[in-house]
Amino acid sequence: MILLTGEYLNMRVMYESVVCKDGFTVSIQASSTAYSDPRRDNAERYASVELGFPSADDDMIAKWAEDPDHPCDTVYGWVPVEVVNLLIAKHGGAVSGTAPPGVILLPAVEK
């Protein structure tokens, strides 16, 4: 990071898309330019995040769709992290990817 007038210059972090055990993928973002709460870069914890371009339609997040007619080609704004955590669990847990603070990437369990 760059130290500028006594404060750290905030740089927006781009998180890798999450891939779940069943193959479901989704981008999970939070920043000053994303539909998240808080709407700032590098928050200690986010209460809601922006989901983008899921690989499949999922009723769990449908009400947050910006374009409900194209559920796999749209973003989902201000989705509560509790819902995102349940979405990841529903799809078998995460096998790869990264997420903003507040989202729990429940790891997939191999059997």
C-alpha positions in Angstrom: 0.0 0.0 0.0 1.0 3.6 -0.5 1.1 5.9 2.5 -0.4 9.2 1.6 -0.7 12.1 4.1 -0.9 9.7 7.0 -3.6 7.5 5.6 -3.5 4.4 3.5 -4.6 4.9 -0.1 -7.5 2.6 -0.6 -7.3 0.4 -3.6 -10.3 -1.5 -4.8 -9.9 -5.3 -4.5 -11.3 -7.5 -7.2 -12.3 -10.9 -5.8 -12.0 -14.2 -7.9 -15.3 -15.8 -8.8 -16.4 -18.5 -6.4 -16.8 -22.0 -7.8 -18.9 -24.4 -5.7 -18.7 -28.1 -5.4 -21.8 -28.6 -7.7 -20.3 -26.4 -10.4 -22.3 -23.3 -9.6 -20.2 -20.1 -10.0 -20.8 -16.5 -9.0 -18.8 -13.3 -8.7 -19.0 -11.7 -5.2 -17.8 -8.1 -5.0 -17.9 -5.2 -2.5 -16.3 -1.8 -2.9 -16.9 1.9 -3.5 -18.3 1.0 -7.0 -20.2 -2.1 -6.1 -23.8 -2.5 -4.8 -22.6 -3.3 -1.3 -23.0 -2.0 2.3 -20.8 -0.3 3.2 -20.2 1.1 -0.2 -16.5 1.7 0.2 -13.2 0.0 -0.6 -11.5 -2.4 1.9 -14.2 -2.3 4.6 -13.4 -4.4 7.7 -16.7 -6.3 7.1 -19.6 -6.0 4.6 -23.2 -6.5 5.5 -24.3 -6.9 1.9 -22.5 -7.5 -1.4 -22.9 -7.5 -5.1 -23.3 -10.8 -6.9 -22.7 -11.0 -10.6 -23.4 -13.4 -13.4 -24.2 -16.7 -11.6 -23.8 -19.8 -13.8 -27.4 -20.8 -13.0 -30.7 -19.3 -12.0 -31.3 -19.6 -8.2 -34.5 -18.7 -6.4 -32.6 -17.8 -3.3 -31.2 -14.6 -4.9 -33.9 -13.9 -7.5 -35.4 -10.9 -5.7 -32.1 -9.0 -5.9 -31.7 -9.4 -9.7 -31.2 -6.2 -11.6 -32.6 -7.9 -14.7 -34.8 -10.8 -13.5 -35.5 -11.8 -17.2 -31.8 -12.7 -17.6 -30.8 -14.2 -14.3 -27.4 -15.4 -15.5 -26.5 -12.2 -17.3 -27.1 -9.7 -14.6 -25.9 -8.4 -11.2 -27.6 -8.7 -7.9 -27.2 -5.7 -5.6 -27.1 -5.4 -1.9 -27.5 -9.2 -1.2 -27.2 -9.8 2.6 -24.0 -11.8 3.4 -26.2 -14.3 5.3 -28.0 -15.1 2.1 -24.7 -15.4 0.2 -23.4 -17.8 2.9 -26.5 -20.0 2.6 -26.2 -19.9 -1.2 -22.6 -21.2 -1.1 -23.7 -23.9 1.4 -26.7 -24.9 -0.8 -24.3 -25.5 -3.7 -22.0 -27.7 -1.7 -19.5 -25.2 -0.4 -16.6 -23.4 -2.2 -13.9 -25.2 -4.0 -12.1 -22.0 -5.2 -12.5 -18.3 -5.3 -12.3 -15.3 -2.9 -14.9 -13.1 -1.3 -15.2 -9.8 0.6 -14.9 -9.8 4.4 -18.3 -10.9 6.0 -18.9 -13.6 3.4 -18.0 -17.1 4.8 -16.6 -19.3 2.1 -17.7 -22.6 3.5 -15.2 -25.1 2.1 -16.6 -28.0 0.1 -16.1 -31.3 1.9 -14.8 -34.3 -0.1 -16.4 -37.6 0.6 
